[in-house]
């Protein structure tokens, strides 16, 4: 269950259960994700992102699409992680890639796993939308 647009921010913060990775921001000027993403035990790691995404952060408590800001944050996070995994797999294409990217602990299979996690999120929302649409037609 996600959070609704009205309760996305409580006192200017996301609810504790739905904290996105700290690197998921449009304000960053960094080309690559920070070392914390590549630390498998970090709260900003790939596994932390996958855990957050599996909590269905795009669905509100009333089974509607979460706020635009929340959905945008989820999509940004996933896109940045996919790019980071791709860059780590093919560092020769990125001459300025830092050592923590080149020495990534993630195998390329993580790229597909994250894609599968995203697919599960989308399928769940599509099914929810289809059932709510059919209920309103009847």
NORKA-V386516 format. One record per helix or strand. SS is the DSSP state (2 for helix, 1 for strand). FROM is the first residue (numbers start at 0). TO is the last residue. If there is no record, write none. Layout:
{{SS FROM TO} {SS FROM TO}}
This chain:
{{2 4 6} {1 8 9} {1 12 13} {2 15 17} {2 34 37} {2 45 53} {1 58 58} {1 64 64} {2 67 88} {2 90 92} {2 98 101} {2 108 136}}
